């Protein structure tokens, strides 16, 4: 389960990908699109993103998932 705000750095899932310390901070700053994925009952995958309507040209996405409303950490 993922919970809270974080970024999966490329090295986490791409062999030879960059580690967080290798990515300039300004890469993460700027406009974004927030996708409400709270209705998704299983994984957040391609079809879920298609249904959510990712806008053309968007560079940053924030996912609002069912975990966003949980009190798991309280």
Phi, psi and omega in degrees: 000140171255142181212141179087193183258126178198174176232134171273110180295151181307323182296342180293332184221358178237118178304127180081004180291164182289148173269160183308319182293346180266358182252121180301141182302323183294347175299329185267356184259137177141185181296151179213170172247134176261124179257124176274104181249022184294340180277348181289127183268342180238232186277158170268103184225188184311306180300323178295319179292323176299315180295328183286341176078059175296126181289148175299137175081000180293138182257336183225136178236139169245134181256123171261112183245178177301331178295339180297333184259000185285153173254025183309320186271001183262000000 
